[in-house]
Amino acid sequence: MMHMPANLCHIILILLCLAGVPSDLYADSAGPRPWPAETGLTPCGSGYAEAVTGAGHLRLDDGSTVRLADIKLPELWPEGGPGTTWPGAENAHERLTALSRDSLNFFCFDGDRRHDRHGRRLAHISTATGLWLQQTLLTQGMALLSPTPGSCPLLGDLYMAEDTARRIERGLWRLQAYRARDANKPDSVPNGHFIILSGQVADVSLRRGWVYVNFGDNWRSDVTLDIPAGVARSWRKQGFDPVNLKGRHIEARGWSDWRWGPRLLVRAMGQIRLAAIADGSYPAESPAAAGSGIRRTSAVFSLPRACASS
């Protein structure tokens, strides 16, 4: 029998092990994502980025600021600055800086959605080489999806990118701070943070056209999604009535605040996803997360049909 040298055996063993590891476990495998041909967005200028701001926006060479539509980077502030630095922010800002060195092309929504309430241009961004910044950052786990009203046509691709990173805990998803909070445990929901909630809806109520999606029996203390009357009317015309969320296991995201308990103000249909569980039951917590109010589940979520088909 022929015997191989020990060091050669070790090399072969390493190569065999690597061959069995999915390539998407490595951050470098999350390569450039092309700008989609059909988006429904309108070209709204071009330019070069000079810096990434503390809030994760791009400051251009002409002095204007562009906010990256539909994603949220962790914020990075100097000591004594206007905000607190979020976990993983330094890596995310370095990645956006590297990706935005080329000339940039901006694509905006129509009408009053071309700018946010602070006057910043709100845009999806493509580089001169066709790189879609938002989708690339999500795939690499360097940003969180933060849907804006009217963005449904883009959300299928963007959620797929984020879900890829979440599934293998790439980038920010390695950090407990960004994992979904248990919406059925109010104490697990911090105030004044951009968060993801996951839980079973206990009740849905209507008041003056507003829809209140409650995750507990006591609206004075439980977690609630507040949906403005005009938003709810618009959704119904599109075929999605949030009143029907009662009993469903859902995921929601946005900025938390406190109003008779923790709440999220929901203005975009894409902020809500439905679990693909027919009876609305809640997936079990993993042992590592048990009792912490932070979920690591294998639930599969999908957009409301009215959003997914738009």
Secondary structure, 3 states (H helix, E strand, C coil): CCCCCHHHHHHHHHHHHHHCCCHHHCHHHCCCCECCCCCCCEEEEEECEEEECCCCCEEECCCCEEEECCEECCCCCCCCCCCCCCCCHHHHHHHHHHHCCCCEEEEECCHHHHECCCCCEEEEEEECCCEEHHHHHHHCCCCEECCCCCCHHHHHHHHHHHHHHHHCCCHHHHCHHHCCEECCCHHHCCCCCEEEEEEECCEEEEECCEEEEECCCCCCCCCEEEECHHHHHHHHHHCCCHHHHCCCEEEEEEEEEECCCEEEECCCHHHEEEECCCCCCCCCCCHHHCCCCECCCCCCEECCHHHHCC
